[in-house]
Amino acid sequence: NIRDAIGLEWTLWFGVGLCLLGFVAAGVVSGLDVYGVRAMGLTEELQQESRRVKLQDLGQFSLQFWLLVLSIMFYYNGVFPFVADASQFINQKYSLDDKVSAYITGAVYDVSMLLSPFLGGLIDIIGKRGYLALLCAAANNSRIRAAGIHHRVSAGLHALAGCYLFVCRGQHVAIAAACGARATLGTALGFSTSVQMIGIGVSNVVVGRILGQTDSTRSVMLDRWKLVMLYLLGNVIAAVVVTLLLNAVDLKRGRKLNQSRKEKLSLERMDQLVEDGIAHASIESGSADASSAAGYGVDFCS
């Protein structure tokens, strides 16, 4: 619609503007983060934890982190390559016009955009992030299987995929933070994103090679789409298997990812009580030492 209204050239410039807006927003968020760290008095602590990251440090990331990286990569491989050509599939499968096909395809992002604030709050209330990641992977499996039933079913599943997509993205930072140290969190997220982009790029190439020339007959293109669906289904099944392994490993290592909000708050209160107890004991010990020294006439100020 934007292209029809202002032309392709200005549509591309509009996209450039959105990219610049994202850049400015990232700068604002970075500034707020620095301000927040200073306000909380954590600047020196983070500087002490931070250090120059070496390639060998990648081997120190936990098994949970690596399973998370693979899980998200396979999940995205089953979403983005299909969305990139979904309007073409819907047009050829259901004989709908280009605009309707584009609207159905865009439902993935539209729903994710509208429901993100509410889903984010719901995730914080529920917790159990490992189980939610597994649910999203399994639900995406059903979306791939049912994509060719009916255009209304396809539209509904695309809308649900927008929910799954946000939930999956929402888990990413939280799970990565739970699986590693704060000082290397940026490296972990950067490496994870790199692996995801490599997977998506390779999958796009594979899908493009399978589909081949788009000027083929409708029956030939639908046969090719069957192969594409099998490829996407393989990636989604791999995401389910890896996420199952992630939850199994997490279960053996203390259930960091699958704590409910109540459990997490309870553990935080216990940790705070332990810290307060240690601090109180240290103060009492210092007072006792000072009293003992005063009894022997020792002057600590001399």
Order of alpha helices (4+ residues) and beta strands (2+ residues): alpha-alpha-alpha-alpha-alpha-alpha-alpha-alpha-alpha-alpha-alpha
